[in-house]
Amino acid sequence: MAAASRTAQVYESLKEELLNGRHAPRSKLAIDALAMRFSVSVGAVREALSRLTSDRLVEAVPQRGFVVAAVSRADLIDLTGGRIGI
């Protein structure tokens, strides 16, 4: 499997988990553990997490890594509207 498809696989899986509330807001997303869980490189996980920051589902925290974004009511309404549009 190519690196791009591994990144896409991790991105899609994590996105689904985040949207379904599997990870608590502000919880740390451990890159090494995710890489092991998805059987991919840490680079693929980092790239997927970076893409998820663009979706505002994950936040990059300097010197700490990545955490699940806190979601406000306004964010949920916006996100739901976007999903309905798609």
C-alpha positions in Angstrom: 0.0 0.0 0.0 1.4 3.4 -1.0 2.1 6.0 1.7 -0.6 8.3 0.4 -3.2 5.6 0.7 -2.0 4.7 4.2 -2.3 8.3 5.2 -5.8 8.5 3.6 -6.8 5.3 5.5 -5.7 6.8 8.9 -7.3 10.1 8.1 -10.7 8.6 7.2 -10.7 6.2 10.2 -9.7 8.9 12.7 -12.2 11.4 11.2 -15.0 8.9 11.6 -13.9 8.2 15.2 -13.8 11.9 16.0 -17.1 12.6 14.5 -18.7 9.7 16.4 -17.2 11.0 19.7 -14.9 8.1 20.3 -12.2 10.4 21.6 -12.9 12.9 24.4 -12.4 16.6 23.7 -8.8 17.8 24.6 -7.5 14.3 24.9 -4.0 13.7 23.5 -3.7 11.7 20.3 -0.6 9.6 20.8 1.1 9.3 17.4 3.1 6.2 18.3 0.1 4.4 19.6 -2.0 5.3 16.6 0.8 4.2 14.2 0.8 0.8 16.0 -3.0 0.5 16.0 -3.3 1.3 12.3 -0.1 -0.6 11.3 1.4 2.5 9.6 4.4 4.7 10.0 4.4 7.6 12.4 4.8 9.9 9.3 1.4 8.7 7.9 -0.2 9.4 11.3 1.3 12.8 11.5 0.1 13.7 8.0 -3.4 12.4 8.8 -3.5 14.5 12.0 -2.3 17.6 10.1 -5.1 17.1 7.6 -7.6 16.8 10.5 -6.4 20.1 11.9 -7.6 21.7 8.6 -11.0 20.1 9.4 -10.9 21.6 12.9 -11.3 18.2 14.4 -7.8 18.1 15.9 -5.5 20.9 17.3 -1.8 21.0 17.0 -0.3 22.0 20.4 3.3 23.2 20.3 5.6 20.9 22.3 2.7 18.6 23.1 1.6 17.1 19.8 -2.0 16.7 18.8 -5.2 16.8 20.8 -8.9 16.4 20.0 -10.5 19.7 19.4 -13.0 20.9 21.9 -16.4 21.3 20.1 -18.8 24.1 21.0 -22.5 24.1 20.1 -21.8 26.6 17.3 -19.1 24.2 15.9 -21.5 21.3 16.0 -24.2 23.3 14.2 -21.6 24.4 11.6 -20.3 20.8 11.2 -23.7 19.4 10.9 -24.6 21.9 8.2 -21.5 21.0 6.3 -22.3 17.3 6.4 -25.9 17.9 5.3 -24.6 19.9 2.4 -22.3 17.1 1.3 
